[in-house]
Every structure is written in structure tokens, then in C-alpha cells.
């Protein structure tokens, strides 16, 4: 093997053991393992969070070198604090020919640095309407019809990077008090479509069913797992339950 080929293989192996978790506040709660004061202080001090500590222990026990990084995506400025299907579509598909869009990296950049890309939405994604008259893939309106078009386009974009694995959280739910029955039923329909039709076997796209954890099969984030009935952020109880399962799913994807 030539020196250049050896270097390329080492670089490839390094990428294949690195993952990036793109998230906002819901993801941050799971990443740090809860919302306690101590965890918030550790986060501010830059100390390892629950997911990082889990992988440190796993690597030591299994002689692996998996690295999982976290990043707020998109950032508040200049793009704006929105991470719904429309936003991933806008950054990664509509502008996927660029390296960056409004300072956010497209897949052209991320796939060169990470072997696994993990993405999620914030819980307002479940404020889901239906509109069969105004269907537009380039619309920020949260309708089932638009979501499906945007997800189908994202899937096609993911297939342009067959050596990269994509791990998608199923959409987070709202508490019953903060939801509307129509929204909840619409999201349940979309969620089942993701699981049963959009997610296909033997490809580079994987699901982590966060929604099933927080709803336990229902339509809403259970109050026992919410910061409060009026706050749809996951609480510490859910974070402690969820983060080890999330880590195990990442390992599973690494190994596929």
C-alpha cells in the first residue's frame, strides 16, 4: 500500500468513528442527561455531558474510539432558531450545492467530517396542520403535505452520500395541554408514514424512535416526562431514561 492510500484509509476510518448531533433545546436536555442545576453548570463550564461520558466508558470497555460531538443547528444567527423539515430542506437540499448556506454547513461539508449525522426537530414540529390546497415544498407552513415533500427530498439528498449514515429522531411530541387534537392526529399520521414508508431497509438512513419513548405509544408527551404540563421540553426523568438508549442506537448505526 502506498503512503497516500494508507493516509486516505486512516482518514476514512477516522471519519467513520465520528458523529455529529445537530439539535436545539430538546436535544440538549438528552445530551446532558437532564435539567438539574449541576448539569447546567457543567454544560457552561464545558465539562463532559452524559452522552460524552457514556461514550468514554464504552470506548474504554470495548477498545473503540467513537466520538460524538454536538452542535446547535441551525444557530440563532444568522439563519434563525428553526430546525423543522423546511429548514433542513432549505439548507441541505435547496442549497446543497453550496458548502454553506447562511453560515450553516451543508452536507457537502458535514459528510467530509463525520461518518454519522444525527438530526432532530424541536417539539413545535408537532403543531401540524393539513392543507390539501396549498402544497409547496419550499413553504415553511407546517402541514403534512409539505413535510412529506420535504422529507422525500431529504431522503434523495441523503442518497447522494452513500458512505455517510443518517440517524433521524422521530418528531418530538407536545404535551396534551399545549397541543390540539387535530395537530396530534396529523403528527401521528406523519410519524407512522416516516416509520412505515419513508424509512426503508438496507440503506444509509436510520430512525431513533424518541417519540415512542416520550409518548409511550400515545399522541402526547406524557406529563410525567415533561418539564410541566405547559412546557413540552423533556424533563430529567425522561433524559435519564433516554440518553443511554440514544447512545446504544448511535453505536448500532456506527456498526452497520
Helices and strands as residue ranges (DSSP letters): H 3-16, E 18-23, H 25-32, H 37-45, H 50-62, E 67-72, H 85-88, I 89-94, E 100-101, E 104-105, H 107-113, E 116-119, G 123-126, H 144-158, E 165-169, H 181-193, I 194-198, E 205-208, H 210-215, G 223-225, E 226-228, E 231-234, H 236-254
